[in-house]
Amino acid sequence: MCADVGPAGLAAPPGTALGADVGDRVLGAAVGDAQRIDGGRRVPFTTTTCTDAGSVTKIMATTAVLMRLVDDDRLSLDQSVDAVLGLGLASDITVRDLLEHRSGLWEWWPLYLDCSDRTAALATIGTLPRR
């Protein structure tokens, strides 16, 4: 957590971002630092900064959005994740498997440390043994 003090005496937040689809527009905002490098140099957090999705994000956002899509008959829990997202992962993993934590995929892997982009991250995920 950043130790700097900002306006009104509040501690500056660590990097965070918020995004929303509004009609045909995507709105986004970011604040804080993505990292601090020895010597005090800061790398600002932006809407394109790669991070892992925290547990609160999965509960509050992803699950709610998925269930809305299911309710609107735009998604089936038994569809393969690859059919929905086209990521090139194992075609036997379903949306339900992901939500129930039984896909065999690793629950966490620090992709942001070694992967510079989406393609590299997906390639790394594809090489991890199933659990």
Secondary structure, 3 states (H helix, E strand, C coil): CCCCECHHHCECCECEEEEEEECCEEEEEEECEEEEECCCEEEECCCCCCCCCCHHHHHHHHHHHHHHHHHCCCCCCCCEHHHHHCCCCCCCCEHHHHHCCCCCCCCCCCHHHHCCCHHHHHHHHHHCCCC
